[in-house]
Amino acid sequence: MATGTPAAELRELTEEELVAKLREGKEELFNLRFQMATGQMTNNRRLRVVRHEIARIYTVMRERELGLASGPAEGKGDAA
């Protein structure tokens, strides 16, 4: 079954990890589109799942930018 990464898992990642996941997702989307154009695609649903996963990553990044959510490092630290 083709399922994406839940938003809760994405919120636990650092900014660099999110950017890496975004890059991987965009690369996979490019490859899937290429497969679709050449008629080699076996799982059409995967295209939609990857697009939704990319949107989820953008949403988490935007939440952090607006201050609606904090990264994983901000919740842990010294309170001294």
All heavy atoms as a GROMACS GRO file, in nm:
protein
  627
    1MET      N    1   0.084  -0.118   0.000
    1MET     CA    2   0.000   0.000   0.000
    1MET      C    3   0.088   0.124   0.000
    1MET      O    4   0.184   0.133   0.074
    1MET     CB    5  -0.090  -0.003   0.123
    1MET     CG    6  -0.185   0.110   0.131
    1MET     SD    7  -0.290   0.091   0.276
    1MET     CE    8  -0.421   0.195   0.230
    2ALA      N    9   0.057   0.219  -0.083
    2ALA     CA   10   0.136   0.340  -0.096
    2ALA      C   11   0.082   0.448  -0.002
    2ALA      O   12  -0.019   0.511  -0.031
    2ALA     CB   13   0.134   0.389  -0.240
    3THR      N   14   0.150   0.467   0.108
    3THR     CA   15   0.110   0.571   0.201
    3THR      C   16   0.226   0.665   0.224
    3THR      O   17   0.342   0.625   0.219
    3THR     CB   18   0.065   0.512   0.336
    3THR    OG1   19   0.174   0.436   0.391
    3THR    CG2   20  -0.056   0.424   0.320
    4GLY      N   21   0.197   0.790   0.252
    4GLY     CA   22   0.300   0.889   0.275
    4GLY      C   23   0.340   0.895   0.421
    4GLY      O   24   0.294   0.818   0.504
    5THR      N   25   0.428   0.989   0.449
    5THR     CA   26   0.475   1.010   0.586
    5THR      C   27   0.374   1.097   0.660
    5THR      O   28   0.335   1.202   0.610
    5THR     CB   29   0.611   1.082   0.582
    5THR    OG1   30   0.698   1.011   0.495
    5THR    CG2   31   0.673   1.088   0.719
    6PRO      N   32   0.333   1.057   0.780
    6PRO     CA   33   0.239   1.140   0.856
    6PRO      C   34   0.302   1.274   0.895
    6PRO      O   35   0.424   1.283   0.915
    6PRO     CB   36   0.210   1.057   0.980
    6PRO     CG   37   0.258   0.920   0.951
    6PRO     CD   38   0.362   0.932   0.846
    7ALA      N   39   0.221   1.376   0.908
    7ALA     CA   40   0.270   1.510   0.942
    7ALA      C   41   0.338   1.510   1.079
    7ALA      O   42   0.434   1.584   1.100
    7ALA     CB   43   0.155   1.610   0.939
    8ALA      N   44   0.290   1.428   1.171
    8ALA     CA   45   0.351   1.423   1.304
    8ALA      C   46   0.497   1.378   1.297
    8ALA      O   47   0.582   1.430   1.369
    8ALA     CB   48   0.271   1.329   1.394
    9GLU      N   49   0.524   1.283   1.208
    9GLU     CA   50   0.663   1.237   1.190
    9GLU      C   51   0.747   1.347   1.128
    9GLU      O   52   0.863   1.365   1.163
    9GLU     CB   53   0.667   1.113   1.101
    9GLU     CG   54   0.650   0.984   1.174
    9GLU     CD   55   0.668   0.864   1.081
    9GLU    OE1   56   0.753   0.870   0.989
    9GLU    OE2   57   0.596   0.766   1.102
   10LEU      N   58   0.691   1.421   1.034
   10LEU     CA   59   0.764   1.529   0.968
   10LEU      C   60   0.797   1.640   1.066
   10LEU      O   61   0.902   1.704   1.054
   10LEU     CB   62   0.684   1.584   0.850
   10LEU     CG   63   0.666   1.491   0.732
   10LEU    CD1   64   0.573   1.554   0.630
   10LEU    CD2   65   0.799   1.458   0.669
   11ARG      N   66   0.709   1.665   1.161
   11ARG     CA   67   0.733   1.771   1.259
   11ARG      C   68   0.849   1.739   1.353
   11ARG      O   69   0.905   1.828   1.415
   11ARG     CB   70   0.606   1.798   1.340
   11ARG     CG   71   0.501   1.869   1.259
   11ARG     CD   72   0.381   1.910   1.341
   11ARG     NE   73   0.282   1.973   1.256
   11ARG     CZ   74   0.174   1.913   1.209
   11ARG    NH1   75   0.149   1.788   1.241
   11ARG    NH2   76   0.090   1.977   1.132
   12GLU      N   77   0.886   1.613   1.363
   12GLU     CA   78   0.997   1.572   1.449
   12GLU      C   79   1.132   1.587   1.379
   12GLU      O   80   1.235   1.577   1.444
   12GLU     CB   81   0.979   1.426   1.492
   12GLU     CG   82   0.857   1.404   1.580
   12GLU     CD   83   0.830   1.257   1.606
   12GLU    OE1   84   0.909   1.172   1.561
   12GLU    OE2   85   0.728   1.228   1.672
   13LEU      N   86   1.132   1.613   1.248
   13LEU     CA   87   1.256   1.624   1.172
   13LEU      C   88   1.313   1.765   1.182
   13LEU      O   89   1.241   1.862   1.203
   13LEU     CB   90   1.231   1.590   1.025
   13LEU     CG   91   1.178   1.451   0.995
   13LEU    CD1   92   1.152   1.436   0.846
   13LEU    CD2   93   1.274   1.344   1.043
   14THR      N   94   1.445   1.775   1.164
   14THR     CA   95   1.510   1.906   1.161
   14THR      C   96   1.487   1.970   1.025
   14THR      O   97   1.440   1.905   0.931
   14THR     CB   98   1.661   1.893   1.186
   14THR    OG1   99   1.718   1.818   1.078
   14THR    CG2  100   1.690   1.826   1.318
   15GLU      N  101   1.524   2.096   1.014
   15GLU     CA  102   1.505   2.170   0.889
   15GLU      C  103   1.584   2.105   0.774
   15GLU      O  104   1.533   2.093   0.663
   15GLU     CB  105   1.551   2.315   0.908
   15GLU     CG  106   1.505   2.408   0.799
   15GLU     CD  107   1.355   2.432   0.800
   15GLU    OE1  108   1.293   2.424   0.906
   15GLU    OE2  109   1.300   2.459   0.691
   16GLU      N  110   1.707   2.062   0.803
   16GLU     CA  111   1.790   1.999   0.700
   16GLU      C  112   1.728   1.867   0.653
   16GLU      O  113   1.730   1.835   0.534
   16GLU     CB  114   1.932   1.974   0.752
   16GLU     CG  115   2.011   2.101   0.781
   16GLU     CD  116   1.978   2.162   0.916
   16GLU    OE1  117   1.930   2.088   1.006
   16GLU    OE2  118   1.998   2.283   0.932
   17GLU      N  119   1.674   1.792   0.746
   17GLU     CA  120   1.611   1.665   0.710
   17GLU      C  121   1.485   1.688   0.626
   17GLU      O  122   1.457   1.612   0.532
   17GLU     CB  123   1.577   1.584   0.835
   17GLU     CG  124   1.699   1.532   0.910
   17GLU     CD  125   1.666   1.473   1.045
   17GLU    OE1  126   1.566   1.517   1.107
   17GLU    OE2  127   1.741   1.386   1.089
   18LEU      N  128   1.411   1.794   0.658
   18LEU     CA  129   1.293   1.827   0.579
   18LEU      C  130   1.331   1.865   0.437
   18LEU      O  131   1.266   1.822   0.341
   18LEU     CB  132   1.216   1.943   0.644
   18LEU     CG  133   1.126   1.908   0.761
   18LEU    CD1  134   1.068   2.036   0.821
   18LEU    CD2  135   1.016   1.816   0.720
   19VAL      N  136   1.437   1.944   0.424
   19VAL     CA  137   1.482   1.984   0.291
   19VAL      C  138   1.527   1.862   0.212
   19VAL      O  139   1.497   1.850   0.092
   19VAL     CB  140   1.594   2.090   0.302
   19VAL    CG1  141   1.658   2.116   0.166
   19VAL    CG2  142   1.540   2.218   0.361
   20ALA      N  143   1.596   1.768   0.278
   20ALA     CA  144   1.641   1.647   0.211
   20ALA      C  145   1.521   1.563   0.166
   20ALA      O  146   1.518   1.511   0.053
   20ALA     CB  147   1.731   1.566   0.303
   21LYS      N  148   1.420   1.550   0.253
   21LYS     CA  149   1.299   1.473   0.217
   21LYS      C  150   1.226   1.541   0.102
   21LYS      O  151   1.173   1.474   0.014
   21LYS     CB  152   1.206   1.461   0.338
   21LYS     CG  153   1.227   1.336   0.419
   21LYS     CD  154   1.099   1.311   0.496
   21LYS     CE  155   1.072   1.174   0.538
   21LYS     NZ  156   1.088   1.065   0.450
   22LEU      N  157   1.223   1.673   0.102
   22LEU     CA  158   1.158   1.748  -0.005
   22LEU      C  159   1.230   1.723  -0.137
   22LEU      O  160   1.166   1.697  -0.239
   22LEU     CB  161   1.158   1.897   0.028
   22LEU     CG  162   1.092   1.989  -0.073
   22LEU    CD1  163   0.944   1.956  -0.086
   22LEU    CD2  164   1.109   2.134  -0.030
   23ARG      N  165   1.361   1.725  -0.134
   23ARG     CA  166   1.440   1.701  -0.255
   23ARG      C  167   1.414   1.559  -0.307
   23ARG      O  168   1.396   1.539  -0.426
   23ARG     CB  169   1.588   1.721  -0.225
   23ARG     CG  170   1.675   1.717  -0.348
   23ARG     CD  171   1.821   1.752  -0.319
   23ARG     NE  172   1.832   1.889  -0.270
   23ARG     CZ  173   1.884   1.921  -0.152
   23ARG    NH1  174   1.928   1.829  -0.070
   23ARG    NH2  175   1.893   2.047  -0.115
   24GLU      N  176   1.411   1.461  -0.215
   24GLU     CA  177   1.384   1.322  -0.255
   24GLU      C  178   1.244   1.309  -0.316
   24GLU      O  179   1.225   1.240  -0.416
   24GLU     CB  180   1.394   1.230  -0.133
   24GLU     CG  181   1.533   1.210  -0.080
   24GLU     CD  182   1.534   1.134   0.053
   24GLU    OE1  183   1.429   1.079   0.092
   24GLU    OE2  184   1.639   1.134   0.117
   25GLY      N  185   1.148   1.376  -0.254
   25GLY     CA  186   1.010   1.370  -0.303
   25GLY      C  187   0.997   1.429  -0.442
   25GLY      O  188   0.930   1.373  -0.529
   26LYS      N  189   1.062   1.544  -0.464
   26LYS     CA  190   1.055   1.607  -0.596
   26LYS      C  191   1.124   1.522  -0.701
   26LYS      O  192   1.077   1.514  -0.815
   26LYS     CB  193   1.118   1.746  -0.590
   26LYS     CG  194   1.031   1.848  -0.521
   26LYS     CD  195   1.089   1.986  -0.533
   26LYS     CE  196   0.992   2.089  -0.483
   26LYS     NZ  197   1.039   2.225  -0.511
   27GLU      N  198   1.234   1.459  -0.663
   27GLU     CA  199   1.304   1.371  -0.757
   27GLU      C  200   1.217   1.250  -0.793
   27GLU      O  201   1.207   1.212  -0.910
   27GLU     CB  202   1.436   1.325  -0.694
   27GLU     CG  203   1.524   1.247  -0.788
   27GLU     CD  204   1.658   1.215  -0.726
   27GLU    OE1  205   1.712   1.299  -0.652
   27GLU    OE2  206   1.708   1.104  -0.750
   28GLU      N  207   1.152   1.193  -0.692
   28GLU     CA  208   1.063   1.079  -0.718
   28GLU      C  209   0.946   1.120  -0.805
   28GLU      O  210   0.905   1.047  -0.896
   28GLU     CB  211   1.014   1.019  -0.586
   28GLU     CG  212   0.930   0.896  -0.606
   28GLU     CD  213   0.886   0.829  -0.477
   28GLU    OE1  214   0.921   0.878  -0.367
   28GLU    OE2  215   0.814   0.729  -0.487
   29LEU      N  216   0.890   1.239  -0.779
   29LEU     CA  217   0.779   1.289  -0.859
   29LEU      C  218   0.821   1.306  -1.005
   29LEU      O  219   0.747   1.269  -1.097
   29LEU     CB  220   0.728   1.422  -0.803
   29LEU     CG  221   0.606   1.482  -0.867
   29LEU    CD1  222   0.486   1.388  -0.854
   29LEU    CD2  223   0.575   1.616  -0.804
   30PHE      N  224   0.941   1.358  -1.026
   30PHE     CA  225   0.992   1.373  -1.162
   30PHE      C  226   1.001   1.237  -1.230
   30PHE      O  227   0.958   1.220  -1.345
   30PHE     CB  228   1.130   1.440  -1.160
   30PHE     CG  229   1.196   1.445  -1.294
   30PHE    CD1  230   1.160   1.542  -1.387
   30PHE    CD2  231   1.293   1.353  -1.328
   30PHE    CE1  232   1.221   1.546  -1.511
   30PHE    CE2  233   1.354   1.356  -1.452
   30PHE     CZ  234   1.319   1.452  -1.544
   31ASN      N  235   1.056   1.139  -1.160
   31ASN     CA  236   1.070   1.005  -1.217
   31ASN      C  237   0.934   0.941  -1.246
   31ASN      O  238   0.917   0.876  -1.350
   31ASN     CB  239   1.152   0.915  -1.124
   31ASN     CG  240   1.297   0.956  -1.119
   31ASN    OD1  241   1.350   1.014  -1.213
   31ASN    ND2  242   1.363   0.930  -1.006
   32LEU      N  243   0.839   0.962  -1.157
   32LEU     CA  244   0.705   0.907  -1.178
   32LEU      C  245   0.637   0.970  -1.298
   32LEU      O  246   0.570   0.903  -1.376
   32LEU     CB  247   0.620   0.924  -1.052
   32LEU     CG  248   0.658   0.836  -0.933
   32LEU    CD1  249   0.579   0.878  -0.810
   32LEU    CD2  250   0.635   0.690  -0.964
   33ARG      N  251   0.655   1.101  -1.314
   33ARG     CA  252   0.596   1.170  -1.430
   33ARG      C  253   0.659   1.119  -1.559
   33ARG      O  254   0.592   1.105  -1.660
   33ARG     CB  255   0.616   1.320  -1.417
   33ARG     CG  256   0.522   1.384  -1.318
   33ARG     CD  257   0.543   1.533  -1.313
   33ARG     NE  258   0.446   1.596  -1.227
   33ARG     CZ  259   0.464   1.712  -1.166
   33ARG    NH1  260   0.576   1.779  -1.184
   33ARG    NH2  261   0.371   1.764  -1.090
   34PHE      N  262   0.789   1.094  -1.553
   34PHE     CA  263   0.858   1.042  -1.670
   34PHE      C  264   0.804   0.903  -1.704
   34PHE      O  265   0.781   0.871  -1.822
   34PHE     CB  266   1.009   1.036  -1.641
   34PHE     CG  267   1.093   1.028  -1.764
   34PHE    CD1  268   1.133   1.143  -1.829
   34PHE    CD2  269   1.131   0.906  -1.814
   34PHE    CE1  270   1.210   1.136  -1.943
   34PHE    CE2  271   1.209   0.897  -1.928
   34PHE     CZ  272   1.249   1.012  -1.993
   35GLN      N  273   0.784   0.820  -1.602
   35GLN     CA  274   0.728   0.686  -1.624
   35GLN      C  275   0.588   0.695  -1.683
   35GLN      O  276   0.551   0.616  -1.771
   35GLN     CB  277   0.723   0.608  -1.493
   35GLN     CG  278   0.857   0.560  -1.444
   35GLN     CD  279   0.845   0.490  -1.310
   35GLN    OE1  280   0.735   0.461  -1.262
   35GLN    NE2  281   0.959   0.463  -1.248
   36MET      N  282   0.510   0.791  -1.634
   36MET     CA  283   0.374   0.808  -1.684
   36MET      C  284   0.376   0.845  -1.832
   36MET      O  285   0.300   0.792  -1.913
   36MET     CB  286   0.303   0.917  -1.604
   36MET     CG  287   0.162   0.943  -1.650
   36MET     SD  288   0.050   0.817  -1.595
   36MET     CE  289  -0.027   0.900  -1.460
   37ALA      N  290   0.467   0.934  -1.870
   37ALA     CA  291   0.475   0.980  -2.009
   37ALA      C  292   0.520   0.868  -2.103
   37ALA      O  293   0.479   0.864  -2.218
   37ALA     CB  294   0.571   1.098  -2.019
   38THR      N  295   0.604   0.779  -2.053
   38THR     CA  296   0.655   0.672  -2.138
   38THR      C  297   0.571   0.545  -2.130
   38THR      O  298   0.602   0.446  -2.194
   38THR     CB  299   0.801   0.637  -2.103
   38THR    OG1  300   0.808   0.599  -1.966
   38THR    CG2  301   0.892   0.756  -2.128
   39GLY      N  302   0.469   0.547  -2.046
   39GLY     CA  303   0.380   0.432  -2.034
   39GLY      C  304   0.435   0.319  -1.950
   39GLY      O  305   0.389   0.206  -1.961
   40GLN      N  306   0.533   0.346  -1.866
   40GLN     CA  307   0.595   0.243  -1.783
   40GLN      C  308   0.541   0.241  -1.640
   40GLN      O  309   0.584   0.159  -1.560
   40GLN     CB  310   0.747   0.263  -1.778
   40GLN     CG  311   0.813   0.251  -1.912
   40GLN     CD  312   0.961   0.285  -1.904
   40GLN    OE1  313   1.008   0.337  -1.805
   40GLN    NE2  314   1.033   0.256  -2.011
   41MET      N  315   0.450   0.330  -1.607
   41MET     CA  316   0.402   0.341  -1.470
   41MET      C  317   0.316   0.221  -1.433
   41MET      O  318   0.227   0.181  -1.507
   41MET     CB  319   0.322   0.469  -1.451
   41MET     CG  320   0.269   0.486  -1.311
   41MET     SD  321   0.220   0.654  -1.281
   41MET     CE  322   0.366   0.710  -1.200
   42THR      N  323   0.346   0.163  -1.316
   42THR     CA  324   0.270   0.047  -1.270
   42THR      C  325   0.172   0.083  -1.159
   42THR      O  326   0.070   0.017  -1.142
   42THR     CB  327   0.365  -0.062  -1.218
   42THR    OG1  328   0.446  -0.007  -1.114
   42THR    CG2  329   0.454  -0.113  -1.329
   43ASN      N  330   0.202   0.189  -1.082
   43ASN     CA  331   0.119   0.226  -0.969
   43ASN      C  332   0.081   0.374  -0.982
   43ASN      O  333   0.156   0.462  -0.941
   43ASN     CB  334   0.194   0.200  -0.837
   43ASN     CG  335   0.109   0.225  -0.716
   43ASN    OD1  336  -0.006   0.265  -0.727
   43ASN    ND2  337   0.165   0.204  -0.599
   44ASN      N  338  -0.037   0.401  -1.037
   44ASN     CA  339  -0.080   0.540  -1.057
   44ASN      C  340  -0.103   0.613  -0.926
   44ASN      O  341  -0.087   0.734  -0.918
   44ASN     CB  342  -0.209   0.544  -1.139
   44ASN     CG  343  -0.187   0.496  -1.280
   44ASN    OD1  344  -0.076   0.498  -1.330
   44ASN    ND2  345  -0.294   0.452  -1.344
   45ARG      N  346  -0.140   0.543  -0.823
   45ARG     CA  347  -0.170   0.604  -0.692
   45ARG      C  348  -0.046   0.668  -0.630
   45ARG      O  349  -0.055   0.766  -0.558
   45ARG     CB  350  -0.226   0.495  -0.599
   45ARG     CG  351  -0.256   0.540  -0.461
   45ARG     CD  352  -0.394   0.599  -0.454
   45ARG     NE  353  -0.427   0.623  -0.314
   45ARG     CZ  354  -0.487   0.732  -0.274
   45ARG    NH1  355  -0.526   0.821  -0.360
   45ARG    NH2  356  -0.512   0.750  -0.147
   46ARG      N  357   0.071   0.613  -0.662
   46ARG     CA  358   0.196   0.663  -0.604
   46ARG      C  359   0.219   0.809  -0.641
   46ARG      O  360   0.274   0.886  -0.561
   46ARG     CB  361   0.313   0.575  -0.650
   46ARG     CG  362   0.444   0.610  -0.588
   46ARG     CD  363   0.447   0.574  -0.441
   46ARG     NE  364   0.570   0.623  -0.382
   46ARG     CZ  365   0.582   0.667  -0.259
   46ARG    NH1  366   0.480   0.664  -0.178
   46ARG    NH2  367   0.695   0.712  -0.214
   47LEU      N  368   0.178   0.849  -0.759
   47LEU     CA  369   0.193   0.987  -0.805
   47LEU      C  370   0.121   1.082  -0.709
   47LEU      O  371   0.177   1.183  -0.666
   47LEU     CB  372   0.137   1.000  -0.946
   47LEU     CG  373   0.180   1.118  -1.029
   47LEU    CD1  374   0.326   1.108  -1.064
   47LEU    CD2  375   0.096   1.125  -1.154
   48ARG      N  376  -0.001   1.048  -0.675
   48ARG     CA  377  -0.080   1.132  -0.586
   48ARG      C  378  -0.022   1.133  -0.445
   48ARG      O  379  -0.016   1.238  -0.379
   48ARG     CB  380  -0.224   1.081  -0.582
   48ARG     CG  381  -0.314   1.165  -0.497
   48ARG     CD  382  -0.456   1.118  -0.502
   48ARG     NE  383  -0.540   1.205  -0.421
   48ARG     CZ  384  -0.663   1.178  -0.387
   48ARG    NH1  385  -0.721   1.069  -0.431
   48ARG    NH2  386  -0.732   1.260  -0.313
   49VAL      N  387   0.022   1.018  -0.398
   49VAL     CA  388   0.079   1.008  -0.263
   49VAL      C  389   0.204   1.095  -0.251
   49VAL      O  390   0.222   1.166  -0.152
   49VAL     CB  391   0.111   0.860  -0.228
   49VAL    CG1  392   0.194   0.850  -0.102
   49VAL    CG2  393  -0.018   0.781  -0.214
   50VAL      N  394   0.289   1.092  -0.352
   50VAL     CA  395   0.412   1.172  -0.349
   50VAL      C  396   0.379   1.321  -0.351
   50VAL      O  397   0.440   1.400  -0.279
   50VAL     CB  398   0.505   1.133  -0.466
   50VAL    CG1  399   0.623   1.227  -0.476
   50VAL    CG2  400   0.554   0.990  -0.448
   51ARG      N  401   0.281   1.361  -0.432
   51ARG     CA  402   0.241   1.502  -0.435
   51ARG      C  403   0.190   1.547  -0.299
   51ARG      O  404   0.221   1.658  -0.253
   51ARG     CB  405   0.134   1.524  -0.542
   51ARG     CG  406   0.188   1.536  -0.680
   51ARG     CD  407   0.093   1.603  -0.778
   51ARG     NE  408  -0.048   1.590  -0.748
   51ARG     CZ  409  -0.132   1.506  -0.809
   51ARG    NH1  410  -0.089   1.426  -0.902
   51ARG    NH2  411  -0.258   1.504  -0.775
   52HIS      N  412   0.112   1.464  -0.234
   52HIS     CA  413   0.058   1.498  -0.102
   52HIS      C  414   0.170   1.505   0.002
   52HIS      O  415   0.166   1.590   0.092
   52HIS     CB  416  -0.048   1.397  -0.060
   52HIS     CG  417  -0.180   1.419  -0.126
   52HIS    ND1  418  -0.298   1.430  -0.057
   52HIS    CD2  419  -0.214   1.436  -0.255
   52HIS    CE1  420  -0.397   1.451  -0.141
   52HIS    NE2  421  -0.347   1.454  -0.264
   53GLU      N  422   0.267   1.417  -0.009
   53GLU     CA  423   0.378   1.418   0.085
   53GLU      C  424   0.460   1.547   0.069
   53GLU      O  425   0.501   1.608   0.169
   53GLU     CB  426   0.466   1.296   0.062
   53GLU     CG  427   0.570   1.279   0.170
   53GLU     CD  428   0.634   1.141   0.167
   53GLU    OE1  429   0.571   1.046   0.118
   53GLU    OE2  430   0.748   1.130   0.213
   54ILE      N  431   0.482   1.590  -0.054
   54ILE     CA  432   0.553   1.716  -0.078
   54ILE      C  433   0.475   1.832  -0.018
   54ILE      O  434   0.532   1.920   0.047
   54ILE     CB  435   0.577   1.736  -0.229
   54ILE    CG1  436   0.680   1.635  -0.279
   54ILE    CG2  437   0.621   1.878  -0.260
   54ILE    CD1  438   0.695   1.631  -0.430
   55ALA      N  439   0.345   1.832  -0.034
   55ALA     CA  440   0.261   1.938   0.023
   55ALA      C  441   0.268   1.938   0.175
   55ALA      O  442   0.273   2.043   0.238
   55ALA     CB  443   0.117   1.921  -0.024
   56ARG      N  444   0.272   1.818   0.235
   56ARG     CA  445   0.284   1.807   0.380
   56ARG      C  446   0.416   1.867   0.429
   56ARG      O  447   0.420   1.936   0.531
   56ARG     CB  448   0.278   1.660   0.422
   56ARG     CG  449   0.154   1.625   0.496
   56ARG     CD  450   0.154   1.482   0.542
   56ARG     NE  451   0.037   1.418   0.486
   56ARG     CZ  452   0.037   1.324   0.392
   56ARG    NH1  453   0.149   1.278   0.344
   56ARG    NH2  454  -0.074   1.275   0.347
   57ILE      N  455   0.523   1.841   0.356
   57ILE     CA  456   0.654   1.895   0.394
   57ILE      C  457   0.651   2.047   0.386
   57ILE      O  458   0.698   2.116   0.478
   57ILE     CB  459   0.765   1.837   0.304
   57ILE    CG1  460   0.781   1.687   0.331
   57ILE    CG2  461   0.897   1.909   0.328
   57ILE    CD1  462   0.869   1.614   0.232
   58TYR      N  463   0.595   2.101   0.277
   58TYR     CA  464   0.583   2.247   0.264
   58TYR      C  465   0.500   2.305   0.378
   58TYR      O  466   0.530   2.413   0.430
   58TYR     CB  467   0.521   2.284   0.129
   58TYR     CG  468   0.620   2.293   0.016
   58TYR    CD1  469   0.595   2.228  -0.104
   58TYR    CD2  470   0.736   2.367   0.026
   58TYR    CE1  471   0.684   2.235  -0.209
   58TYR    CE2  472   0.826   2.375  -0.078
   58TYR     CZ  473   0.800   2.310  -0.196
   58TYR     OH  474   0.889   2.317  -0.300
   59THR      N  475   0.395   2.235   0.419
   59THR     CA  476   0.309   2.284   0.527
   59THR      C  477   0.386   2.291   0.659
   59THR      O  478   0.377   2.391   0.731
   59THR     CB  479   0.186   2.192   0.542
   59THR    OG1  480   0.113   2.192   0.420
   59THR    CG2  481   0.097   2.238   0.656
   60VAL      N  482   0.462   2.188   0.690
   60VAL     CA  483   0.539   2.186   0.814
   60VAL      C  484   0.644   2.298   0.812
   60VAL      O  485   0.663   2.368   0.911
   60VAL     CB  486   0.605   2.048   0.835
   60VAL    CG1  487   0.706   2.052   0.948
   60VAL    CG2  488   0.499   1.943   0.862
   61MET      N  489   0.708   2.318   0.698
   61MET     CA  490   0.809   2.424   0.687
   61MET      C  491   0.744   2.562   0.706
   61MET      O  492   0.800   2.649   0.772
   61MET     CB  493   0.880   2.415   0.552
   61MET     CG  494   0.968   2.293   0.539
   61MET     SD  495   1.032   2.267   0.374
   61MET     CE  496   1.167   2.383   0.371
   62ARG      N  497   0.625   2.580   0.650
   62ARG     CA  498   0.555   2.708   0.662
   62ARG      C  499   0.508   2.731   0.805
   62ARG      O  500   0.513   2.844   0.855
   62ARG     CB  501   0.436   2.710   0.564
   62ARG     CG  502   0.360   2.839   0.564
   62ARG     CD  503   0.441   2.952   0.506
   62ARG     NE  504   0.356   3.072   0.499
   62ARG     CZ  505   0.403   3.194   0.503
   62ARG    NH1  506   0.532   3.217   0.509
   62ARG    NH2  507   0.320   3.296   0.497
   63GLU      N  508   0.462   2.626   0.872
   63GLU     CA  509   0.422   2.638   1.012
   63GLU      C  510   0.538   2.690   1.097
   63GLU      O  511   0.521   2.776   1.182
   63GLU     CB  512   0.375   2.503   1.068
   63GLU     CG  513   0.238   2.461   1.022
   63GLU     CD  514   0.203   2.321   1.068
   63GLU    OE1  515   0.292   2.248   1.118
   63GLU    OE2  516   0.087   2.283   1.053
   64ARG      N  517   0.655   2.635   1.073
   64ARG     CA  518   0.774   2.678   1.148
   64ARG      C  519   0.810   2.822   1.115
   64ARG      O  520   0.848   2.900   1.202
   64ARG     CB  521   0.892   2.588   1.118
   64ARG     CG  522   0.875   2.451   1.179
   64ARG     CD  523   0.995   2.366   1.154
   64ARG     NE  524   0.973   2.231   1.204
   64ARG     CZ  525   1.058   2.132   1.188
   64ARG    NH1  526   1.172   2.151   1.125
   64ARG    NH2  527   1.031   2.012   1.235
   65GLU      N  528   0.796   2.858   0.988
   65GLU     CA  529   0.828   2.993   0.945
   65GLU      C  530   0.737   3.095   1.012
   65GLU      O  531   0.780   3.203   1.051
   65GLU     CB  532   0.812   3.001   0.793
   65GLU     CG  533   0.853   3.133   0.733
   65GLU     CD  534   0.836   3.132   0.582
   65GLU    OE1  535   0.869   3.030   0.519
   65GLU    OE2  536   0.789   3.235   0.528
   66LEU      N  537   0.610   3.061   1.028
   66LEU     CA  538   0.514   3.151   1.091
   66LEU      C  539   0.516   3.144   1.243
   66LEU      O  540   0.448   3.222   1.309
   66LEU     CB  541   0.373   3.119   1.041
   66LEU     CG  542   0.347   3.144   0.893
   66LEU    CD1  543   0.208   3.097   0.855
   66LEU    CD2  544   0.366   3.290   0.860
   67GLY      N  545   0.589   3.048   1.297
   67GLY     CA  546   0.596   3.033   1.442
   67GLY      C  547   0.479   2.956   1.501
   67GLY      O  548   0.456   2.959   1.621
   68LEU      N  549   0.403   2.887   1.417
   68LEU     CA  550   0.289   2.808   1.465
   68LEU      C  551   0.334   2.676   1.525
   68LEU      O  552   0.264   2.617   1.606
   68LEU     CB  553   0.190   2.783   1.352
   68LEU     CG  554   0.132   2.908   1.286
   68LEU    CD1  555   0.047   2.870   1.166
   68LEU    CD2  556   0.052   2.987   1.387
   69ALA      N  557   0.449   2.628   1.481
   69ALA     CA  558   0.504   2.503   1.533
   69ALA      C  559   0.653   2.522   1.552
   69ALA      O  560   0.716   2.602   1.483
   69ALA     CB  561   0.477   2.388   1.435
   70SER      N  562   0.708   2.449   1.646
   70SER     CA  563   0.851   2.460   1.670
   70SER      C  564   0.921   2.335   1.620
   70SER      O  565   0.860   2.230   1.605
   70SER     CB  566   0.878   2.478   1.819
   70SER     OG  567   0.829   2.366   1.889
   71GLY      N  568   1.049   2.349   1.596
   71GLY     CA  569   1.128   2.235   1.551
   71GLY      C  570   1.156   2.141   1.666
   71GLY      O  571   1.122   2.169   1.781
   72PRO      N  572   1.217   2.028   1.641
   72PRO     CA  573   1.242   1.929   1.746
   72PRO      C  574   1.343   1.977   1.850
   72PRO      O  575   1.336   1.938   1.965
   72PRO     CB  576   1.297   1.809   1.669
   72PRO     CG  577   1.350   1.864   1.543
   72PRO     CD  578   1.264   1.984   1.512
   73ALA      N  579   1.438   2.065   1.814
   73ALA     CA  580   1.541   2.107   1.906
   73ALA      C  581   1.491   2.213   2.005
   73ALA      O  582   1.546   2.228   2.113
   73ALA     CB  583   1.660   2.163   1.830
   74GLU      N  584   1.387   2.286   1.970
   74GLU     CA  585   1.340   2.395   2.056
   74GLU      C  586   1.272   2.346   2.183
   74GLU      O  587   1.277   2.409   2.285
   74GLU     CB  588   1.244   2.485   1.978
   74GLU     CG  589   1.315   2.564   1.869
   74GLU     CD  590   1.220   2.657   1.799
   74GLU    OE1  591   1.127   2.705   1.864
   74GLU    OE2  592   1.241   2.682   1.680
   75GLY      N  593   1.209   2.232   2.178
   75GLY     CA  594   1.138   2.180   2.294
   75GLY      C  595   1.232   2.119   2.397
   75GLY      O  596   1.197   2.103   2.512
   76LYS      N  597   1.352   2.084   2.355
   76LYS     CA  598   1.449   2.020   2.445
   76LYS      C  599   1.567   2.113   2.466
   76LYS      O  600   1.619   2.172   2.374
   76LYS     CB  601   1.500   1.889   2.382
   76LYS     CG  602   1.389   1.793   2.348
   76LYS     CD  603   1.444   1.680   2.264
   76LYS     CE  604   1.328   1.598   2.211
   76LYS     NZ  605   1.368   1.509   2.104
   77GLY      N  606   1.613   2.125   2.586
   77GLY     CA  607   1.728   2.208   2.612
   77GLY      C  608   1.738   2.243   2.760
   77GLY      O  609   1.659   2.200   2.843
   78ASP      N  610   1.841   2.324   2.792
   78ASP     CA  611   1.861   2.366   2.931
   78ASP      C  612   1.773   2.484   2.962
   78ASP      O  613   1.759   2.575   2.882
   78ASP     CB  614   2.007   2.409   2.955
   78ASP     CG  615   2.107   2.316   2.892
   78ASP    OD1  616   2.079   2.196   2.888
   78ASP    OD2  617   2.212   2.365   2.848
   79ALA      N  618   1.717   2.484   3.077
   79ALA     CA  619   1.635   2.597   3.120
   79ALA      C  620   1.710   2.674   3.227
   79ALA      O  621   1.653   2.724   3.323
   79ALA     CB  622   1.501   2.546   3.172
   80ALA      N  623   1.839   2.685   3.214
   80ALA     CA  624   1.921   2.749   3.316
   80ALA      C  625   1.944   2.894   3.291
   80ALA      O  626   1.937   2.959   3.205
   80ALA     CB  627   2.057   2.680   3.325
   0.00000   0.00000   0.00000
